[in-house]
Amino acid sequence: MSTRPATPPETLRLPEQTKEQLTTLKRRTGVKHWNTLCRWGLCRSLAAGGTPAEPPPGDGVEIAWKVFAGPAGDLWWALLLAGLVRDGQPADPEAAHTALRAHVVRGVSYLVGDPEVADVTSLARLALAATSHTPTG
């Protein structure tokens, strides 16, 4: 296990199936950019908790971290690392990079398989529903 702190990968490589799912979501929701849909997928998977299965090799689409994360890169990376800690998973660089891919792949799969995700407003409803189940206090 590495003792270096985990930093985001330069590139996020996703499998062909995820590329096809992103194309479907783009068409269905009207969201124009894959990076936005991938961020929704990351959040959806992290909200589900647990450890997703390691996805197949990423030969479908490559997204630079700076494009994936935009100006909030530190936030997205911190959310991933917090999810790993919450789930008792290692957060070393290799494990964190694998987990990022796995969460995005699983989350995009959840979104494309959800019949309620029909447009961009349904993504907002999904987020609001998730926050209404979060304990406060």
Secondary structure, 3 states (H helix, E strand, C coil): CCCCCCCCCCEEEECHHHHHHHHHHHHHHCCCCHHHHHHHHHHHHHHHCCCCCCCCCCCCEEEEHHHHHHHHHHHHHHHHHHHHHHCCCCCCHHHHHHHHHHHHHHHHHHHHHCCCCCCHHHHHHHHHHHHHCCCCC
